Amino acid sequence: MGDRGPHTAGEGTGPDSGLAVAASPPVIMSNKPGSFAGGVLASRHPALIQQVRAGFPYGRRQHEALDALLDEITNGAVEPLDPEDHDHAHWADWGREHFGRSWYDAPFLWGESYFYRRLLGAVGYFGNGPWQGVDPFAPFKQAELCGEAVQEELRALDALADAPADERATALLHASLWGNRADLGFRVLAGEPAVGEVAASALVADDSALLWQLLPAGCSLTVAVVADNAGRELIPDLILIDHLLEHRHAEQVVLHVKPYPYYVSDAMTADVVDCLRRLTEAPGEAGRIGGRLWKAMATGSLKARTHPFFCAPLPYEEMPEDLREEFAGATLTILKGDLNYRRLVGDRLWGATVSFAARTAYFPGAVAALRTLKSDVIVGLDQATLDALECSGAAWRTSGTHALIQVSR
């Protein structure tokens, strides 16, 4: 699909859900006391540094660098990358307004992204030493992939194997959606969500009917899937991809992953391989799905791709031209997870009833967001749903107990 026309920067910010106004709402920051963003910086990031430190037998150099990063994010000002770092020029441009200021005074999206870049630098991921290319989050990913929860989910596929195609499609779409709740970063402090909590969760928006309308069976379509997390989220993503290919909702699926470790559990090519192996080694329906996906990779009907932009602290509205062309060639682009959603609509304090279509009008084709809610930003709700959520007293925006499927063509 081609570009859907020009987009006004402030479009969709007024109370009438899509009318253009002069200015966009404020960017989400971390310096508001008691805010979700502030809690991530104050609690989640320090806890993650300690987990990474304990996850590998790092030497003194890595320990000192991690300690320095912890002190900086807790007490100091944002420091730039070293001039010799391979991506120094990019981050110098992206962070020129934030260096020398408190981490809390940086935009939440930028600060989170830069924290993970600095964490990788501290452990020597980009260096020339023995830790080059060693994923600091690998122990967390592997433990999850080998866990009993994944085994139970794969066994459940046997009961779904003979279900009617439409029921299976709905079940697999929802599994991919709720798999986003398995985000390892989200569980650094919160712990494993209980089954009962998931059962009580709710969709705050559901455009799944439109999603399937865009992907009728038997057409030669290309679907782009921009992955979020590895492990327990990527496996149901791959199973959904298998369904799209097997039932001819797509002739080709392009799976976009991160070029390097990012946000704890974000999927890279190595994680795709690990998940495919986990599937192929499983008995029953899971193993059959794994075999088909392995073959699909060999024949090109499933392709894995990556792009440096996926690890940039920028909204999709600023995507480079080559990535725009990639998405423009897809019948539908499915963006998974919270970070992709924040980058898709803009990490700002939008009114929750602002039009999703207006906020994504710049996107070069039809786009779908599958996301469990784990940060403040949200658009596209109807007023009745918003009123009910606000009256509930629950932290519905950030707890992961609610989810959405939003589609715009």
N, C-alpha and C positions, 0 to 999 in steps of 0.2 A: 504494500500500500504506500502511496506517496505521502508527502507532507500535507498536513491538514490546514495549512494556511498560517498567517502571521498571528502572533500572540502578544498581547499587551502585558507588560511586566506586572502591572498591578491588577490584572484581571481576576475577578472572582473574590475580591476582598470586601465587597460591600454586603449588606444584609440581604440583598436580593439574589444571592447565589449565582454570581457570574457576571454582574455588571462591573465594568471597568471603573476604577477610581484612581486617584492621582498617586497614592502611595501604598506600598505593601505594608503588612503588619510587622511588628518587630521580629528580628531573628531570635531564636531561642538561645538563651545564655545560661551559664552555670553559676552566676553570681547572685541569684535570688535565694535568700534563706529558705530552707525547707523544700526547695524544688527538686523534681526528679533528676534534672540535669546536674544540679549541685551535688546530689547524693551519689551519682555515678563517679564524679571526680573525687569526692571526699572519701568514699568507702569502697566502691567496686574496683577502681584502678589500683589503690594500694594493696587490696587483697589479691588482685591478679598478679602483681609484682611478686608477692610472697609465694604464690602457687608456682609461678614460672621458675623462681629461684630454687624451689624444692623439687621441681620436676626433672632436673638434670644435674649431673655432677660438674657444674660449671666451676671454673677456676677463679682465682682472685680477681682477675681483670673484669670478668663478667659480674662478680659479686659487687665490686666497687662501683661499676657503672650502674647496676640496678639500684644500689643504695643512693647514688647521686640523683638518679631519676626520681626515686621516691621522695627525697628531700626537696627536689625542685618543684614537683607537682604539689607538695604539701605546703612548703614555706617560701618558695622562690618565685622567680619570674621565668617566663618562657624563653628558652635559649634556642638559637638557630642551630642547624646542622653544621658540621665541620665543612669547610670549603672543599675538602677532597672527597666528600661523599658524592656518590654517583648522581643523586637526585637533588643536590644542594640548590641548583638554580631554580628548580620547580618550587621547592618549599620556601626559598627566599622570596619568590614572587607571591605565593599563596599566603605567606605569613607575615608579610612586611608590616602590617598594621598591628600585629599581635606580639611580636618579639619584644622582650623587655617589660612586658606587662604580666600581671598575675594570670595564671591559668584560668582562674574563675572569670576573668574579664574577656576571655575569648569566646566566640560563638561555639555552642555545644558541638555541632557537627565538625567544625574545624578542630576543636580541642581533642575530641575523641580520636579522630583520624591521626592527628599528629602524635598523640600519646602512643598509639600502636606502632607508628613509624619509629619513634624514639625507643620503644621497648625492643623492637627488632635490632636496632643499632646497638643497644646495650649488651645484647647476648651474642653479637658478632655475626648475625645472619647475613649481612651484606659484605662482611670483611673477607680477607684472604686466608684466614686461619682455619683451624679444624672445625669450627662451628658454622662455617659458611653453609647456608642452605639447609640447616637443621631447624625444622619447624618447632618452635618452643611450645606450641600447643598440641603437638602430636600425642603426648601421653593422655591428655584429656580425650582427644578424639578416639584413640584406640580403645581406651577403657569403655567408652560409650558403645562403640561399634561391636565390641565383644560381649556386651552386657546382656543380661537376661531379658531386658525390655525389648531389645531389637529381635531377639530370638522369638519372643512371644508374638511380636508384630508380624514376623515372617510366617510363623505357623498359621496365623489368622487368614493368610491369603488362600489357604486351601479351601476354606469355607466359602470364599468369594469367587472361586474359579468358575463355578457353574451358574452364577447369578446372571440374570439378563444384562445385556450390554449397558443399558441406560442406568440400571441400579449400580452396576460395577463402576461406571464412569463417575457417578455422583460420589460413591464411597471413596474412590481413589483421589478425586479432586479434594475432598474434605481431609483425607489423610495427608495429602501434600500441604494443605493449609495449616492444619493443626500440628503437623510436624515441625513447623516453625517455632512452636513453643519449646522445642527441645534445645534451643539455643544455649550453648554451654556458658557463654558470658552472662546470660540472664540468670543462670543458676549458681554463679560464683558465690552469691550471698543468700539467695532465696531457697536453695535446696530443690530437690526433685518434686515437681508438682504431683499432687495426688490424682488418682484416676477419677475420683468423685468430683474434683474441681473441674476437670476437663468436661465431664458429663454435664456440669451445671453451666458451662460456658455458653456464650451466645454469639451469633453473627449480628453485628450492628449494621451491616450492609451486605446484600447478597445479589450480585449481578451474574450468578452462574448460568442462568438461562441465556443471557446474551453471549457469554463466553462460548457456550456450545453452539449457538447460532452462527458464530463466526468460524466455527470449525466443523462443518458438516462432514459426515463420513463419505468417503469415496472421492474426495477432491485432492488434487495435487498441490497441497499447501506446504508452506514452510513455517514452522513455529520456532521462535526464539524463547529460550527459558534462561533467565538470569538468576543463577543459584544464589542462595544465602549461605546457610550452614551445612557443614558436612554431617556424616553419621546419621542420626535418627531423623534428620530432615531430608538429607540428600537421598536416602534410600526410598522414601515414598515419592520424592520427585522423579527418580528414575523409574519407579513402577508406573507412575502416571504417564511418563514419556513412552514407556512400552505400550501402554494402552492406546495412546494416540497413534502410534505407528501400527500396532497390530490390528486396530479397527479402522485404519485408514482415515483418521481425522487429520493426519499429517503424512506427507510423503518424506519429509526430512525435519528433524529437530536439531537445532543448534543450541548446545548447552554452554552458556558463558560462565566462567569461573574466575576466581581471583588469580592474579599472577604471582602473589606471594602471601604468606600468612597475614591475616587481617581480622580484627575483632574476634579473637579467641578461636572460634570454631568455623570461620568462613571457609568455604570449599575451594580447593585448588584441584588441578588435574590429578595429583597424587591421591586426593581424597575420592575422586571419581573412580579411580582404579581400585582403591581399597573397598569401596562400596560394591563395585561390580564383582570383585572376588568374593565378598561376603555373600552376595546373592547366588553366584554360581556354585558355591560350596554348600548351599542350603538344600535340604530335601524338598520334595514336593513342588508346588506351584512357584515358590520363590526361586528355586533352582532353574525352572523352565524359563522364568522371566529373565533371570541373569544370563542364561544361555542366548536368548534372543537379543538382549541388549549388547552382549559381547560381539555377536555376529553383526549387529547393526553398526557398531563402531567400525568393524572391518569393511563393511560395504559402503559406508559413508552416509547411511540414512540417519545416523546419530553422530554428530561431530561435537568435539569439545574445543572451545576457543576461549581466549582471554584477551585482555586489553589493559594497559596501564591506568586508564581512566577509572577502572573499578576500584582502585585504591587511592583515588584522589578525593580531597575534601570539598568536592564541588557538586552542585545539583546537576541532574541530567539535562537541564535547560542549557548548560554550558558544555555538553558533550562535543568531542571533536567530530569533524566531518566524516571521517572514515567509519566511526561508530554509528553516526546517523544513517549513513548509507547501508550499513549492516542491518539495522532495525527497520529501515524503509523497505528492505527486501523481504521482510517477514509478513505473513498474513496477520499474525498476532505475536506480540512480545509479552511474555508473562514475567513479571518482576516479583521475586519471592522476598518476603521478610521486611523487617522494620526499617533497616538502614536504606534499602532500596526505595521504600515508600517515602522516607524523609527526603531522599535525594530527588524523587520523582515529583512530589508536590511542592517541595521547598520547606526547609526546616524552620518554619516561622509559626507565630501564634495566630494561625488562621482561625476564623470563625468556623465551627464544626459543620455548619450548613452550607459553606461555600461549595460551589459546584466542582466535583471531581473532573468533569469534562473540561471545564474552563481552566483548571489548574494544569491539565495535561495537554492542552490544545497545541502546544509547541512540539509534542512528540511526533516523530516521523512515521506514524502508522497507528493502528489499533494497539491498545495497551491494556493489560490486566494486572492488578495488584492483588496478591495473595499474602495476607499479613495478619499475624496476631499482634495485638496492641501492646507495645512495650516502651512507648515514649509518648510525649505530650501531643505531637502533631497529628491532626486528623481533619479531613474534609469529607464532603459528600454525604453527610447524614441528613435524614429528614427531621423536621422539628419535633415530631412526636417521639421519635426514638431518642433524640438528644434529651428531651425533657425527662423521659423515663430513666435514662442513665444517670442524669444529674441528680434526680430525686432518690436514687438508690443508695447514695452515700458511699458507694464502693469506689476504689481507685481504678476504675474501668479503663482509663487511658494507658496505664503503665503496668498493670499487674499480669498481663498475658492471659487473662480470663475471658477476653472478648477478641473477636476476629472479624475480618471483612474480606469480601471478594468484590472488588470494584473494577469495572470495565468501561473503557471509553473507545469509541471508534471514530 
